Amino acid sequence: QVQLVESGGGLVQPGGSLRLSCAASGIFFPRNVMDWYRQAPGRQRELVASISNGYIINYADSVKGRFTISRDNAKYTVYLQMNSLKPEDTAVYYCKATDDYTRDEHWGQGSQVTVSS
């Protein structure tokens, strides 16, 4: 059974930091492209950051210089370090795994991030 379990969300003041984690099981993690998406109320889900199985990294323009994605293949975990958070970063954050060979996709359940004073 495939599971992607996000953790680390919460309430933080503007300018603060959070680190999200997504622990995977039931997949061959090293072969997966790992993405972080977010969805704010009333808005479409958007790609925030991506890290390939070859460690190629991409970010949305809105988070460049503030967010850092990383992966630990030994722990089957992907991280999203979020610094200098803004109220507009408030959203539910989801991790997604895409197997680079089979193209199978799996999503986590989401983790709420709220940036507010």
VENLINFEN-V370896 format. One record per residue. N is the residue number from 1. PSI is psi in degrees with one decimal (NA if undefined). Layout:
n: (N & N)
psi: (PSI & PSI)
//
This chain:
n: (1 & 2 & 3 & 4 & 5 & 6 & 7 & 8 & 9 & 10 & 11 & 12 & 13 & 14 & 15 & 16 & 17 & 18 & 19 & 20 & 21 & 22 & 23 & 24 & 25 & 26 & 27 & 28 & 29 & 30 & 31 & 32 & 33 & 34 & 35 & 36 & 37 & 38 & 39 & 40 & 41 & 42 & 43 & 44 & 45 & 46 & 47 & 48 & 49 & 50 & 51 & 52 & 53 & 54 & 55 & 56 & 57 & 58 & 59 & 60 & 61 & 62 & 63 & 64 & 65 & 66 & 67 & 68 & 69 & 70 & 71 & 72 & 73 & 74 & 75 & 76 & 77 & 78 & 79 & 80 & 81 & 82 & 83 & 84 & 85 & 86 & 87 & 88 & 89 & 90 & 91 & 92 & 93 & 94 & 95 & 96 & 97 & 98 & 99 & 100 & 101 & 102 & 103 & 104 & 105 & 106 & 107 & 108 & 109 & 110 & 111 & 112 & 113 & 114 & 115 & 116 & 117)
psi: (129.3 & 133.7 & 134.7 & 116.9 & 111.5 & 150.0 & 165.0 & -3.4 & 175.6 & -164.7 & 130.8 & 150.6 & 154.7 & 136.9 & -10.4 & -176.1 & 152.0 & 153.2 & 119.7 & 145.2 & 148.8 & 109.6 & 126.4 & 147.4 & 155.5 & 2.9 & 164.6 & 89.5 & -44.3 & -18.7 & -1.4 & 140.1 & 131.5 & 127.8 & 151.1 & 127.3 & 165.0 & 154.2 & 118.0 & 156.9 & 130.5 & 6.2 & 160.4 & 153.4 & 134.7 & 148.6 & 128.1 & -48.5 & 152.7 & 142.3 & 123.3 & 175.5 & -13.9 & 14.5 & 26.7 & 130.6 & 139.5 & 148.3 & 151.0 & 147.1 & -33.2 & -16.5 & -3.1 & 134.2 & -10.1 & -35.1 & 147.5 & 124.0 & 142.9 & 164.4 & 150.2 & 101.3 & -27.2 & -31.2 & -0.2 & 45.2 & 140.7 & 145.5 & 155.6 & 106.1 & 122.7 & 115.5 & 164.6 & 47.7 & 145.9 & 157.7 & -32.3 & -5.6 & -6.1 & 124.5 & 170.7 & 127.4 & 131.9 & 142.5 & 150.7 & 137.3 & 131.8 & 117.3 & 123.2 & -14.2 & -49.6 & -17.9 & 12.7 & 140.3 & 142.7 & 144.4 & 149.7 & 178.6 & -13.7 & 150.2 & 126.8 & 130.2 & 123.8 & 123.1 & 110.7 & 148.1 & NA)
//
